[in-house]
Amino acid sequence: MTTDQLITQIPKELCYKKIFNNSNLNKVLVHDDGTYECETDFLHPNETEKGKKISEELEWGIVEKYYLEEKLQIIKVVSDSKGNFVNEEIINSNTETAFEENLNANEHIEVRGLNEEFISLMVNEIFRPYGRSSSNTLPLNIAKSIILHASHIFKNEPNMTHLNNEHSNQTITVIGDVHGQFKNVKGIFHIFGKVSQEHVYIFNGDFVDRGIYSCEITFLLYCLKIVFPKNIFINRGNHESLIMSTVYGFKRETLRKYNNTLFELFQDSFQSLPLCVCVNNDYLIMHGGLMSNPETSLDEILEVNRFSEPGNVGLFHDLLWTDPTDETDDLGPSKRGLGFSFGKSITSAFLKFNNLKKIIRSHELKEHGIDYSHDKQLITVFSAPNYCGFHGNKGAVLHIKPNKGVKNILNDDANLEFETFI
């Protein structure tokens, strides 16, 4: 019996799941200082189907083929000038036609059938070094379609998204730079919880470059965005750009694992990424920092044309690139040799002008993964522990949960809680 014939016998209710619990494959340790450590390299361990392991009934190759060639469908959707649905067309997942080159302005690509089951399979079996897949990469057409689908979602989001969890039990968690450190990203979801309606994640830029698993992180984040479009938000960082990702490793990685077409699609998707998130009208979250004019309004951020490469000056550049400084209260030179740094008076004036409480940003390595500066009006979150394999730093996440935060010697806000991990 051929593989295709076997696929037709797969029960429709078959699902590849990794149950989320603390099994031996998903061991989370808590050190004496409260720092977490996750020992697993899986996403959701304990694969089951009606209480039985899939491998007891089916060969792995059949299961993989079923998901990649049967369950996932590439769809070209056509809309009218007002965005209303007109029709759709199924694209053969094995086509050699460059379907990404023939899209009109009123057409976009969607991946149907992409769900949590597929995400677990992708991470555990295809991307994991010792997974059962015969390949460590996605089929090219599926990869292209995931990027195109996510890009379409990003393009329809504003430069700055407003979120509010003041009157709910929802937690909003900010993740800083992860820079290609895939195991740490998986650890974040193990330790702090999955993306869901009750737990919203904001990935605050610089998820590519430096580390060697930037493609895997990007596909994971994009798939989560497709499945949970209102529960995960991805801000653009300075490394999500053509120049930076060419110099610092992402292009080499993409060419090694896929091809230049995929690298170009990634770049198009980066140019679609939003710039900021504002939570509860209190916390403004961007990758880099503030601008030279502290009386810049939030409306001006909404007016930035982000669908391009950032220049060397201007508001677009500043949101991705600037750093705070304690060496001056006003503006100072940038330690990066590009743009400027901003002092406490700039932060205070900007917060007052826009009636905000704090700035939350990333962009800088911090020894403990978290740093409060400018009279605790500005928080830096960095989420790549032992950055580049030798810095020895911790990673951190920052939770926004009104009236349920944890105040301590560092954090003065009852709506916030930071946690660290290695």
C-alpha positions in Angstrom: 0.0 0.0 0.0 1.4 3.4 -0.9 1.8 6.3 1.4 -1.0 8.2 -0.3 -3.3 5.2 0.1 -2.4 5.1 3.8 -3.1 8.8 4.2 -6.7 8.2 3.1 -7.1 5.8 6.0 -6.0 8.4 8.6 -9.0 9.2 10.9 -10.2 12.7 10.5 -10.1 13.3 14.2 -6.4 12.5 14.3 -4.5 15.2 16.1 -0.8 15.7 16.9 -0.8 17.2 20.4 1.8 17.9 23.0 0.0 18.2 26.3 1.2 21.2 28.3 2.2 19.9 31.7 5.2 19.4 33.9 6.3 16.0 32.8 9.8 14.7 32.8 10.1 16.1 29.3 8.9 19.5 30.4 10.8 20.2 33.6 10.9 23.7 34.9 13.2 24.5 37.8 13.1 27.5 40.1 16.4 28.5 41.7 16.7 30.0 45.2 16.8 33.6 43.8 13.5 33.0 41.9 15.1 32.6 38.5 13.5 30.0 36.3 15.2 27.3 34.2 13.5 25.1 31.6 15.2 21.8 30.7 13.0 20.7 27.8 13.7 21.1 24.1 10.1 20.3 23.2 7.2 22.7 22.8 4.4 20.7 24.4 5.5 17.2 25.5 3.4 14.0 25.6 2.1 13.3 22.2 -1.3 11.6 22.4 -4.3 10.7 20.2 -7.3 9.3 22.1 -4.9 8.3 24.9 -2.5 6.5 22.6 0.7 7.6 21.0 0.3 8.2 17.3 3.5 6.2 16.6 1.7 3.1 17.9 -0.7 3.2 15.1 0.9 5.1 12.2 4.3 5.5 10.7 5.7 9.0 11.4 6.2 9.8 7.7 2.6 9.2 7.0 1.6 11.6 9.8 4.0 14.3 8.5 2.8 13.9 4.9 -0.8 14.2 6.1 -0.2 17.5 7.8 2.0 19.1 5.2 0.2 17.9 2.1 -3.4 17.2 3.2 -4.4 19.2 6.2 -2.6 22.5 5.3 -4.1 24.3 2.3 -2.6 27.2 0.5 -5.4 29.6 -0.5 -5.3 32.7 -2.8 -8.1 35.0 -1.6 -9.5 37.7 -3.9 -11.2 40.8 -2.4 -12.8 43.9 -3.9 -11.5 47.5 -3.5 -13.3 47.7 -0.1 -11.7 44.5 1.2 -14.9 42.4 0.8 -14.5 38.7 -0.2 -14.9 38.0 -3.9 -13.6 34.5 -4.4 -10.7 32.1 -3.5 -8.6 29.6 -5.2 -6.7 26.6 -3.8 -3.0 26.5 -4.8 -1.3 23.1 -5.1 1.2 22.8 -2.3 3.6 21.1 -4.7 3.3 23.7 -7.5 6.5 25.0 -9.0 4.9 28.2 -10.0 6.1 31.3 -8.1 2.6 32.2 -6.9 4.0 34.9 -4.6 5.1 36.9 -7.7 1.7 37.0 -9.3 -0.4 38.5 -6.5 -2.4 41.7 -7.3 -3.1 44.4 -4.7 -6.5 42.9 -4.0 -5.2 39.3 -3.5 -3.5 37.7 -0.6 -2.4 34.2 0.6 -3.8 32.3 3.5 -2.8 29.0 5.0 -5.9 27.0 6.1 -5.7 24.2 8.6 -2.8 25.8 10.4 -3.5 25.3 14.2 -1.8 24.5 17.5 -1.4 20.9 16.5 0.6 21.8 13.4 2.7 24.3 15.4 3.7 21.5 17.9 4.5 19.2 15.0 6.6 21.8 13.3 8.6 22.7 16.4 9.0 19.2 17.9 9.5 17.1 14.8 10.7 19.4 11.9 12.7 22.1 13.7 14.0 20.0 16.7 17.5 18.6 15.9 16.4 15.1 16.9 12.9 15.3 15.6 11.5 12.5 13.5 11.1 14.5 10.3 13.4 13.7 7.4 14.0 17.4 6.9 14.8 20.2 9.4 13.0 22.8 7.2 9.5 23.4 6.1 8.5 22.7 2.5 9.2 25.8 0.5 5.7 26.5 -0.6 4.3 26.1 2.9 7.1 28.4 4.2 6.3 31.1 1.7 2.6 30.9 2.4 3.1 31.3 6.2 5.2 34.4 5.7 2.6 35.8 3.2 -0.3 35.1 5.5 1.4 36.7 8.5 2.4 39.7 6.4 -1.2 40.2 5.4 -2.2 40.3 9.0 0.6 42.8 9.9 -0.3 45.1 7.0 -3.8 45.5 8.4 -2.6 46.5 11.9 -1.8 50.1 12.8 1.7 51.4 13.6 0.6 51.3 17.3 -1.9 48.9 18.7 -3.9 49.7 21.8 -4.5 46.9 24.3 -6.5 47.0 27.5 -6.6 44.4 30.3 -7.7 46.6 33.2 -11.0 44.9 33.7 -10.1 41.3 33.0 -7.9 38.5 34.3 -5.8 38.7 31.1 -2.0 38.8 31.5 0.0 40.8 28.9 3.6 39.7 28.8 6.4 41.7 27.1 9.3 39.7 25.6 12.5 41.5 24.7 15.3 40.6 22.2 15.6 36.8 21.7 18.0 37.0 18.7 17.8 33.5 17.2 17.9 31.6 20.6 15.1 29.2 19.8 15.4 27.0 22.8 14.9 30.0 25.1 11.8 31.0 23.2 10.4 27.5 23.7 11.4 27.8 27.4 9.5 31.1 27.7 6.2 29.5 26.7 6.9 26.5 29.0 7.7 28.7 32.0 5.3 31.5 31.6 2.4 30.0 29.7 1.0 29.5 26.2 -0.5 32.2 24.0 -4.2 32.3 24.6 -7.1 34.6 25.2 -6.1 34.8 28.8 -2.4 35.4 28.0 -1.3 37.9 25.4 2.3 38.2 24.3 4.2 41.2 22.9 7.4 40.2 21.2 9.3 43.5 21.2 11.6 43.1 18.2 15.0 41.7 17.4 13.9 38.0 17.1 16.4 37.5 14.3 20.2 37.6 13.9 23.1 36.6 16.2 21.7 33.1 17.1 21.4 30.4 14.5 17.7 29.6 14.8 16.2 32.9 13.6 14.2 31.1 10.8 12.6 28.8 13.3 11.7 31.6 15.7 10.2 33.6 12.9 8.1 30.8 11.7 6.9 30.0 15.2 5.9 33.6 15.9 4.2 34.0 12.5 2.3 30.8 12.9 1.1 31.9 16.4 0.1 35.2 14.8 -2.0 33.4 12.2 -3.7 31.2 14.9 -4.0 33.9 17.6 -4.1 37.2 15.7 -5.4 39.1 18.7 -3.3 37.4 21.3 0.2 37.9 20.1 1.8 41.1 18.8 5.2 41.5 17.2 6.9 44.9 17.1 9.7 45.6 14.6 13.2 45.9 16.0 16.3 47.4 14.4 17.5 43.9 13.3 14.3 43.3 11.3 15.8 45.3 8.4 17.7 44.5 5.3 21.1 45.9 6.3 21.2 44.5 9.8 19.9 41.0 8.9 22.3 40.8 6.0 25.3 41.7 8.2 24.5 39.9 11.4 23.6 36.4 10.2 19.9 36.1 9.2 20.5 36.2 5.5 23.2 33.6 5.6 21.0 31.4 7.7 18.0 31.8 5.4 20.1 31.0 2.3 21.6 27.9 4.0 18.1 26.6 5.0 15.9 27.9 2.2 16.7 30.4 -0.6 16.9 34.0 -1.5 13.2 34.2 -2.4 12.3 33.3 1.2 14.8 35.9 2.5 13.1 38.6 0.3 9.7 37.5 1.6 11.0 37.8 5.2 12.2 41.3 4.4 8.8 42.3 3.0 7.1 40.9 6.2 9.6 42.9 8.4 8.5 46.1 6.5 4.9 45.3 7.5 5.6 44.8 11.2 4.0 47.4 13.6 6.2 49.7 15.7 4.5 50.0 19.1 1.9 48.8 21.5 0.2 51.0 24.1 -1.3 49.1 27.0 -4.1 50.6 29.2 -3.1 54.0 28.0 -0.3 53.8 30.5 2.6 51.9 29.0 4.1 52.6 25.6 6.1 49.6 24.3 8.6 50.0 21.5 11.9 48.3 20.6 14.3 51.2 20.7 13.4 54.4 22.5 12.2 58.0 22.4 12.7 60.8 19.9 14.5 64.1 20.2 11.3 66.1 20.6 9.6 65.0 23.8 6.4 66.7 22.7 5.9 64.1 19.9 2.3 62.8 20.2 1.1 59.3 19.8 -0.8 60.4 16.8 2.4 61.2 15.1 3.6 57.7 15.6 0.4 56.5 13.8 1.4 58.7 10.8 4.8 57.1 10.2 5.2 55.3 6.9 6.6 52.0 8.3 6.4 50.1 5.0 10.0 50.7 4.1 13.5 50.5 5.5 14.2 52.9 8.4 16.4 55.9 7.6 19.2 57.2 9.8 17.2 60.0 11.3 13.6 60.7 12.2 10.8 59.2 14.3 10.8 55.8 12.5 14.5 55.4 13.2 14.3 56.6 16.8 11.6 54.0 17.7 13.9 51.2 16.6 17.3 52.6 17.5 17.7 55.1 20.4 18.9 54.2 23.9 18.4 55.9 27.3 21.4 57.4 29.1 22.1 58.5 32.6 25.1 60.6 31.5 22.9 63.6 30.6 19.3 64.7 31.4 18.8 65.9 27.8 20.1 64.5 24.6 23.5 62.9 24.2 25.7 61.0 21.7 24.7 57.5 20.9 27.1 54.7 22.0 26.2 52.9 18.8 27.5 55.8 16.6 24.0 56.2 15.1 21.5 58.8 16.2 21.5 59.9 19.8 20.7 58.9 23.4 18.0 60.5 25.5 18.1 61.4 29.2 15.7 61.5 32.1 14.2 64.9 31.2 13.2 63.7 27.7 11.5 60.6 29.2 9.7 62.7 31.8 8.5 65.3 29.3 7.3 62.7 26.8 5.3 60.8 29.5 3.8 64.0 30.8 2.9 65.3 27.3 1.2 62.0 26.4 -0.3 61.2 29.8 1.6 57.9 30.1 3.1 56.2 33.1 6.1 54.3 31.7 8.1 53.5 28.6 8.9 49.8 28.1 11.6 49.0 25.6 14.3 46.4 24.7 17.3 46.8 22.4 20.0 46.5 25.1 21.7 43.6 26.9 21.1 43.8 30.6 22.9 41.6 33.1 19.7 40.6 35.0 17.5 40.8 31.9 15.6 43.8 33.3 16.6 47.4 34.1 14.6 50.3 35.6 16.1 53.7 34.8 15.1 57.4 34.6 13.6 57.4 38.1 11.9 54.1 37.2 9.9 55.7 34.4 11.7 53.5 31.8 12.1 49.8 31.8 14.4 47.7 29.5 13.5 44.1 28.9 16.0 41.7 27.4 15.0 38.0 26.9 18.1 36.3 25.5 19.9 34.6 28.4 23.6 34.0 28.1 23.4 36.1 25.0 25.5 34.8 22.0 26.6 31.9 24.3 29.1 33.8 26.4 27.7 36.9 28.1 26.3 35.0 31.1 23.3 37.3 31.6 19.8 36.3 32.6 16.8 36.8 30.5 13.6 38.5 31.7 10.0 39.0 30.8 7.6 41.7 32.1 4.0 41.0 32.9 1.3 43.7 32.8 -1.5 42.6 35.1 -3.4 45.4 36.8 -3.4 45.3 40.6 -1.8 41.9 40.6 1.8 43.0 40.1 4.7 42.5 42.5 6.3 45.5 44.0 9.8 45.2 45.2 13.1 47.1 45.6 13.3 47.4 41.8 9.6 47.5 40.6 7.5 50.3 42.0 4.3 49.6 40.0 1.5 47.4 41.4 0.4 46.6 37.8 3.8 45.1 36.8 5.8 42.0 37.6 9.1 40.9 36.1 10.5 37.4 36.2 13.9 36.1 35.2 15.2 32.9 33.6 18.3 31.3 32.3 
